[in-house]
Amino acid sequence: MRKSLAAAIVVALTVASCGGSAAVTTSSTTLAGETTTTSGVGPDAQVLSYNLEAGSEFSYEVEMTQTIEMTGEGSGAAVTGEEIPDSANIEMTAKGTFNYSVADGPDEGTYAVTITGEFTELTATGLVDGQPVDESEVPEFAAVAPVDVTIIVDEQGNIVPGSSGLDDPMAGLFGGLEDLGGIPSPNPGQFFGPPFGDDMVSVGSKWESTYTTPGLGGDPITTTTRASVTGTEVVDGVELLVIEAETEVSPTEFDLGEFFIGLFTGFLPDDPTPEEQAEIDALIEGLRFVISMDTTHSTSTTLFDPVSGLTHSFRVLNASNVGMDVNFPDEETGELSGFVMNMSIEQDISQVLVSGPGA
């Protein structure tokens, strides 16, 4: 049974990590959304919308500073492929170019925005278990994966149903498990500005957007963005609106244990021996895969050209806390191996438009 159980775990992990037919797809579909303008407007008021025409492509230079503080206890090799450090304090800097390609969305007035990019200049400083980090080698737990995500938005930048999902529950465990790309989050691939409303706004106007997405657990995740036009700024002779926004994502906790138990047992013998059944029962009783996230806060500043519908620049500051409590089978032995990890992530991400229609 030891060999068959370990083999089943390997197959199950392969299916999950490849997003095969046995993997569960968890959609981040918007269940409800509302944008409300809460203050009056001046004589220069206008409805804000993004320049999203099918076939358009935009490029933004991206710079990111990321600070990660974490504590861990136990062995994470069964899940992450490497041991979880007891303590770490890492500061990273990264530069790259992100491309935004626009296509028609599934419904009239919607657009599919595909965001791709990779940080090519990465440096890291800090300590892992008291030892200095090699500046040219980012620790695996702090690595930033290439961005490749498609979201569906309307011309006001509001996420619409079916915009994105997490096809792989093993992906991005240490990053943003929120609606990727749709909100400011620890994932750097996100839309280049806040959601707008249908009402006319001018300097001094404020509005609030709220939408709810299904969580991986029992409770939905609510995202609230409060934005305002705080002034104007002239850049290269063009008057831009300065839009300040605060976003809050509600806390969430989910346990993937039931998912993995179903996945593992699907590859086990149909008629196990008593010894095999005892091992299966021990696996079911001991397996645990809980991920929790505290309330995520972010602030952003957008310089937006209301005439061309282009975001000139976008800066977002994120702060989030992620926890994991895992007891998971080792691929080689089938023995349960556990760890507890807590991580705080702070990010400062700036994007500046370098090319695109009307740029």
Protein Blocks (a to p, Z undefined) as FASTA:
>chain_A
ZZmmmmmmmmmmmmmmnopakbccddfbdfbdcdddfbdcdfkbccddddddehiacddd
dddddddddddedjfklmnopacdfbdcddddddddddddddddfbehiacdddddddfb
dcdeddeehiacdfklccfklpccdddddddddfkopacehkbccfblkgoklmcfbdeh
jaccfblbdcebdcddfbdcdehiacddddddddfblbdcddddddddfbdcdeehiacd
ddddddddddddddfklmmmmmmmmmmcfbdcfklmmmmmmmmmmgccdddddddddddd
ddddfknopafbdcdddddddddddddddfklopacddddddddddddddddfbdehZZ
